[in-house]
Amino acid sequence: MEYLKCELYIPDEDKWNLIEALNKEGFLYDDGYDSVFAESPVIGHFTPLEGSNPDIGNIGEHTTVNEAKLEFRIKEVDKDRVFMIIKENHPYEVPVINFMKLV
């Protein structure tokens, strides 16, 4: 079976909605455990530009956000569904979502 590591950044206040959605679908389950993920605190930086519709911050103003970096392992065949759950439960228009193949 092939696995991917999923890594994403999400505002700290929004992380539990996403974690619960992923766990409900069984994507944070691993061999007799659920809610299997790692979390690291980070500070996100961005400046919304004209044409964007930011959930946080204002057009043209640099914004910093207390975020959580979440990391977890998924089956490669589940990538598309996991991506959709993240997009549905993430407040950013363009969230940073990284999938890395595990060897």
ROMILO-391572 format. One record per atom (N, C-alpha, C): residue in three letters; x, y, z. Coordinates in steps of 0.001 Angstrom, whole numbers, padded with zeros to 6 digits, always signed. Atoms other than C-alpha are relative to their C-alpha. Example, Ala and Ser with C-alpha at 12.3 -4.5 7.8 and 13.67 -1.06 7.14 Angstrom:
BEGIN
ALA+000890-001190+000000
ALA+012300-004500+007800
ALA+000900+001200+000000
SER-000820-001190-000060
SER+013670-001060+007140
SER-000770+001090+000730
This chain:
BEGIN
MET+000841-001174+000000
MET+000000+000000+000000
MET+000891+001244+000000
GLU-000759-001237+000116
GLU+001276+003469-000909
GLU-000611+001062+000923
TYR+000450-001040-000928
TYR+001094+006330+001611
TYR+000551+001369-000396
LEU-000424-001381+000160
LEU+001337+010109+001461
LEU-000005+000667+001368
LYS+000059-000884-001161
LYS+002172+012606+004158
LYS-000743+001240-000454
CYS+000721-001234+000273
CYS-000291+015487+004189
CYS+000451+001025+001023
GLU-000460-001101-000843
GLU+000968+018792+005571
GLU-000780+001239-000424
LEU+000751-001201+000332
LEU-001133+021941+005788
LEU+000080+000995+001144
TYR-000012-001099-000970
TYR-001365+025260+007573
TYR-001415+000562+000077
ILE+001364-000460-000201
ILE-004636+026470+009077
ILE-000047+000910+001215
PRO+000107-000832-001196
PRO-005603+029270+011459
PRO-000333-000859+001226
ASP+000151+000797-001212
ASP-005426+027908+014993
ASP-001465-000161+000398
GLU+001408+000034-000419
GLU-009070+028762+015655
GLU-000871-000888-000880
ASP+000780+000827+000932
ASP-010236+026668+012659
ASP+000439-001461-000055
LYS-000583+001338+000162
LYS-008146+023522+013146
LYS-000927-001131+000438
TRP+000799+001121-000509
TRP-010644+021466+015175
TRP-001146-000369-000923
ASN+001042+000346+000977
ASN-013412+021704+012572
ASN+000570-000914-001074
LEU-000637+000823+001024
LEU-011011+020286+009999
LEU+000389-001360+000563
ILE-000418+001266-000605
ILE-009590+017638+012333
ILE-001209-000914+000197
GLU+001205+000799-000211
GLU-013097+016462+013240
GLU-000561-000530-001318
ALA+000499+000446+001305
ALA-014133+016305+009563
ALA+000857-001134-000562
LEU-000902+001057+000483
LEU-011057+014244+008628
LEU-000154-001277+000826
ASN+000123+001158-000879
ASN-011456+011967+011642
ASN-001330-000721-000220
LYS+001316+000580+000234
LYS-015174+011444+010968
LYS+000008-000921-001211
GLU-000097+000803+001226
GLU-014293+010079+007508
GLU+001024-001136+000123
GLY-000953+001082-000229
GLY-011634+007789+009005
GLY+001404+000268-000507
PHE-001310-000276+000572
PHE-008631+009566+007482
PHE+001086+000241+001041
LEU-000996-000138-001075
LEU-006922+010107+010854
LEU+000059-001265+000841
TYR-000036+001311-000654
TYR-007357+006434+011824
TYR+001249-000740-000463
ASP-001185+000769+000368
ASP-004248+004269+011917
ASP+000172-001171+000956
ASP-000282+001255-000698
ASP-004129+000652+013097
ASP-000435+000010+001476
GLY+000525+000065-001351
GLY-006371+000833+016160
GLY-000018+001321+000747
TYR+000006-001338-000608
TYR-006002+004568+016850
TYR-000738+000951-000933
ASP+000513-001062+000851
ASP-007955+007565+015654
ASP+000553+001330+000503
SER-000554-001331-000291
SER-007135+011281+015708
SER+001529-000015-000005
VAL-001459+000119+000097
VAL-003570+010428+014645
VAL+000527+001114-000912
PHE-000576-001106+000757
PHE-001853+013665+013590
PHE+001007+000711+000892
ALA-000944-000845-000730
ALA+000948+016026+014596
ALA-000377+001445-000255
GLU+000321-001421+000096
GLU+000536+019735+015230
GLU+001185+000809+000501
SER-001049-000938-000408
SER+003110+022517+015390
SER-000542+001415-000145
PRO+000440-001386+000147
PRO+002407+026198+016063
PRO+000915+000761-000958
VAL-000761-000827+000943
VAL+003485+028574+013283
VAL-000690+001356-000109
ILE+000593-001303+000289
ILE+002889+032191+012306
ILE-000023+000159-001513
GLY+000161-000178+001440
GLY+001510+032647+008794
GLY+000046+001470-000355
HIS-000119-001375+000493
HIS+002224+035790+006767
HIS-000537+000067-001421
PHE+000473-000223+001365
PHE+000440+037124+003688
PHE-000551+001416-000125
THR+000621-001291+000311
THR-000804+040302+002005
THR-001057-000241-001067
PRO+001047+000167+001011
PRO-004189+040027+000257
PRO+000126+001075-001083
LEU-000110-000914+001136
LEU-004055+041620-003214
LEU-001368+000272-000605
GLU+001245-000322+000700
GLU-006751+043260-005344
GLU-000508-001244-000723
GLY+000605+001158+000649
GLY-009154+040635-006634
GLY-000153-001195+000919
SER+000157+001101-000952
SER-008786+038382-003609
SER-001169+000301+000927
ASN+001111-000132-000934
ASN-011510+037793-001048
ASN+000433-000624+001323
PRO-000582+000606-001196
PRO-009634+037252+002224
PRO-001013-000209+001124
ASP+000794+000285-001196
ASP-011359+035593+005178
ASP+000593+000742+001196
ILE-000741-000694-001054
ILE-008714+037188+007390
ILE+000848+001072-000671
GLY-000830-001073+000539
GLY-006988+040526+006746
GLY-000741+000880-000982
ASN+000577-000975+000918
ASN-007608+043418+004383
ASN+000893+000155-001225
ILE-000724-000181+001258
ILE-006606+044103+000776
ILE+001133+001005+000213
GLY-001156-000879-000049
GLY-003112+045589+000625
GLY+000680+000112+001351
GLU-000605-000072-001332
GLU-002331+045104+004323
GLU+000650-001334+000363
HIS-000690+001212-000431
HIS+000272+042624+005553
HIS-000723-000572+001219
THR+000743+000676-001053
THR-001386+040072+007809
THR+000844-001120+000596
THR-000609+001152-000669
THR+000019+037652+010379
THR-001097-000738+000753
VAL+001035+000835-000604
VAL-002032+034751+011720
VAL+000665-001127+000795
ASN-000425+001178-000755
ASN-001411+032226+014488
ASN-000642-001217-000653
GLU+000473+001171+000736
GLU-001675+028967+012587
GLU+000524-001277+000640
ALA-000483+001327-000355
ALA-001293+025266+013201
ALA+000485-000673-001279
LYS-000471+000860+001087
LYS+000825+023123+010910
LYS-000448-001407+000388
LEU+000494+001349-000255
LEU-000975+019774+010739
LEU+000677-000967-000954
GLU-000638+001040+000795
GLU+000731+016605+009515
GLU-000628-001334+000345
PHE+000556+001329-000216
PHE-000751+013155+009034
PHE+000239-000851-001241
ARG-000232+000948+001082
ARG-000411+010042+006885
ARG-001334-000495-000535
ILE+001207+000532+000635
ILE-003032+008922+004382
ILE+000398-001020-001063
LYS-000201+000886+001146
LYS-003394+006207+001774
LYS-000047+000854-001263
GLU-000070-000784+001240
GLU-002498+007534-001658
GLU-001336+000036-000737
VAL+001291+000054+000702
VAL-005866+006432-003041
VAL-001025+000961+000605
ASP+000931-000910-000675
ASP-007589+008776-000541
ASP+000331+001479-000214
LYS-000485-001378+000151
LYS-005735+011931-001665
LYS-001089+000971-000463
ASP+000996-000928+000544
ASP-008566+013492-003711
ASP-001100+000303+001012
ARG+001056-000227-001002
ARG-011189+013012-000983
ARG+000534+000831+001162
VAL-000606-000775-001080
VAL-008834+014334+001722
VAL+000165+001452-000446
PHE-000153-001360+000530
PHE-008062+017366-000476
PHE-001341+000747+000041
MET+001317-000641+000005
MET-011798+018087-000848
MET-000465+000324+001421
ILE+000386-000264-001394
ILE-012413+017788+002913
ILE+000771+001205+000535
ILE-000796-001149-000442
ILE-009565+020219+003577
ILE-000568+001283-000605
LYS+000529-001202+000665
LYS-010890+022716+000996
LYS-001360+000407+000574
GLU+001338-000278-000536
GLU-014431+022431+002428
GLU+000042+000546+001425
ASN-000071-000357-001420
ASN-013236+023069+006011
ASN+001111+000986+000317
HIS-001098-000949-000180
HIS-010466+025626+005482
HIS-000487+001394-000377
PRO+000522-001335+000297
PRO-011189+029373+005631
PRO+000724+000750-001120
TYR-000763-000741+001002
TYR-008483+030463+003162
TYR-000462-000337-001418
GLU+000286+000226+001420
GLU-009191+030911-000554
GLU+001022-000961-000617
VAL-001091+000793+000563
VAL-005817+029338-001352
VAL+000841-000562+001147
PRO-000783+000564-001102
PRO-004668+027149+001533
PRO+001247-000726-000512
VAL-001205+000765+000317
VAL-001178+025651+001529
VAL-000253-001441+000442
ILE+000224+001432-000247
ILE-001677+021880+001233
ILE+001090-000744-000753
ASN-001086+000756+000621
ASN+001319+019640+000581
ASN-000234-001490+000201
PHE+000035+001461-000063
PHE+001179+015922-000236
PHE+001371-000496-000426
MET-001324+000542+000298
MET+004492+014060-000113
MET-000044-001520+000046
LYS-000033+001463+000064
LYS+005040+010462-001151
LYS+000959-000532+001066
LEU-000836+000639-001005
LEU+006390+008284+001654
LEU+000623-001257-000580
VAL-000694+001192+000517
VAL+008953+005601+000892
VAL+000218-001008+001104
